[in-house]
Amino acid sequence: MTQMFTSKEAAHLLRVDPKSVRRYIERGWLKAESLNGNFQISEEQVLLFNQKTNARQLLEGLAEELYVLRRHGTSSSTYQQLANHSLEAINLAIDRYEEERCSFFKALKINERTPFLLGKEVAARLKIRDYHVIDRLIEENQIKARSVYNGKKTYLILDESFKKYLGANLNEPFYTSRHVSEKTRFSVNAVDRIALKHRLGRKIVGTKNSSYLFVSEEVAFFTSISQQKH
């Protein structure tokens, strides 16, 4: 028989206070049954919550990008190679991120979240930190978005427009000029010059450094010519 815990008992197991447990339940992060006004949480749900939390922390900084890749149908082996962690940990981290995402849309009172990507998800996918780049892509009509306010301006990007923008690279993880520089003996500027000469990569206009994005085959090309030169 499945062991059940009260909110207080679950809080002790998760090393948080009972208020946090109730907040997790309200957000949909922790599934519970209500009995006479009191929550009952199964041992399996406590374990699953803990696994998701640990995986999310392990993959901090990658969850948004991995979410978009999985959403767009990228093979699990591809994003596993990108994250360099077990597929189980990756999927647990993405599942937790999706729960966080649902909470965000709920706070905005937006029920239909399927058509949208968040600005931070697009930024993570394109390896950019400067949100002015997203502004520019929207202004140039390369991607379509609507803006909402939750204390600050937030973009909701139409996923179909972003898919169109990515085109043939829809399921390909990107690597920056800086990443290629670290894998080879080329400087970042040299990588960008070679990219321009050989028409490689996708140039992200508006960034100061690491302005090109490359897919795996292009990274392999740089590695090859680096080995030939040295």
N, C-alpha and C positions, 0 to 999 in steps of 0.2 A: 504493500500500500504506500502511495506517495505521501511523504511527510510534508505537512503544511506548517507555515510559520506566520506569526502575527507581524505587523509592521515593525514593532519594537525588536522582535527576534531577527527579522530580516535585516534591519538596520545594524544590529550587532554583528551579524555575519558579513555584511558589506562594509563595515567600519565607517558608517555614516550615521547621522542623526535621523530619528523617525520622520521628521519633517521632510528630509530629502527623499526618503522612500515614498512618502505620499506624493511628492512632486514628480518623482519618476513615474509613478502609476498614472497620475493625471496627464503626463506628457505621452504616455503610451510606450515608454521605454521598458517598463516592468509590468508584466501581466499579472493580475490578481483577481481573486473572487471576493465579492462582498457578501458577508454573512452577518445579518443583524446590525448593519451599519459599520462593521469592522472588516478590514481587509485580511484576506488569507492568501499567502503567496507560497506556491509549491517550491520544493527543493530544486526541481529542474529549472524553474524560472530564475531563482536566485543564482544558480550556477551559470545559466546562459547570460544573465545580466553581467556577471563578473567577467565572463569570457569576452563579451563584446567590449566592455570597458577597458580591459587590458589590451585587446587588439587595437582599439581606437588610439590608445596612448602610444602603442608600439609603432603605429603607422601615422602618427601626427605629422601633418604637412603633406600627406599623400592621399588622404581619404577623398578629397574633392575630385582630384584628377582620376583616381581609380573608379570613383562612382560614375563619372562621365564615360569612361572607357567601357565599363560593364554595361551601362545603359545603352551605349551605341553598338553593343554586340561584339566587342573585341574579345578574342579568344582568351580563356583563362590563363593559358600558358604564356601569352604575351604580357598581360599585366602582372603576372607572377614574376616574370623576368625583370620587369620594371621595378617592382617593389622589393624583390629579393627576400621574400618571406613566404611562409607556407600558404597555400591556397585557402586553407581553413581560416588562418588569421586574417587574410585579406578580406574574405567574404564576411567574417564577423565584424571587422572594422567598417566595411561599407554598409552593412546592415544597421550598425549603430548610427552611422552618419545619416542614413535615410530616415531614421527615427528623429534625429535632430532636425533634419530638413522638414519633416512633417510638422514638427512643433513650430518651426519658423513660419510656415505658411498658415498654420492655424492661428498664430498670433496676428497675422496680417488679415485674417478672416477671408482667405482665399481658398476655396474648396477645391477648385480645379487646378492642380499644380503640374499635371502631366505635360502641358505644352512648354513649360518654362525651365530654363536653367538659371541659376543665380549668377550674379556678376563674378563672385569669387570662384565659382566652378569654371567659368569661361577663362578667368585669369589663370587658374591652376592648370587648365588644359593647354593654354598657350604659353605657360612658363613666364608669365609677366607679373610684376609687382605694381607697376604704374597703371592705375585705373583710367588715366587719361587716354591710354591706348584704346580701351573699350569705348570711351566717349567718341574717339575718332572713328572707330569702326562703325559705330551707330550713325554718326553724322554723315559718313560716306555711304550709308545704306548698304554696307557689306553684311551687317547683321541687323536684325530688327528686335526692338525691345520696348518695354514700357517701364516707367519708373514708379516706385512706390516709396512711401516714407514710414519708417519705424524708428523715429528719432534722428535718422539720417537718410539721405537719398540712397535707394537701393535699386539696382536694375534687375528686371526679370527679362531674360533674353529668350526669344522664341527659339525653341530647340531646332525646328525645321530649318530656320534661317542659318543657324550655326552649323548644322549638318551640311548645308549647301556651301557654306564658306569653307569648311574643311575639305569638301570634295573627295578626291581619291584617298586622302589621308585620314578619313573618318575613323578608321580602326587602328591607326598607327600612333604609338607614343612618340612624343617629340623630345629632341635633345637640343640644347642650346649651343651656341658657338663656344661658350665657356666650357660646357661639358666636353665638346670635341677637343678643345685645347688641353683639357686635363688628361684626355686619353692619348693624345699625341704630343709631339714636341713643338707644335705650332702655337704661336701667340693667338689671342682672340682676334686681333686685327688681321693676322695672316689667314686665319680660318675664313673670315668674312671676305677677304680679297679672293681667295680660292673659290668660295661659293659664288661670287659675282662672275668670275672668269668662266667657270664651268656651269653656270646657271643651276646651281644646286640650292636646295632648301627653300624655305618660305620666309621672306623678309617681313618682319613685323615693324611697320613704320611707327616712329615715335619713341622707340626705346633708345637709350644711350649706349648700352653695352649688350653683348650677346643678342644682337638684333636678328639673327637668323635662327630658324628652327629646322632641324634635320630629322629624317626618319632613319631607321636602323641601317638600311642599305647605304645611305649616304655617309653615315658615321663609319661604316666599314670601308668606304672609298677613301676617306681621310686617313684612316689607320693604315691602309695599304700604301698610299703615296708617302706617308710619313716613314714607313719602314724602308721604302725604296731610297729615300733621301738620306737615311741614316743607317 
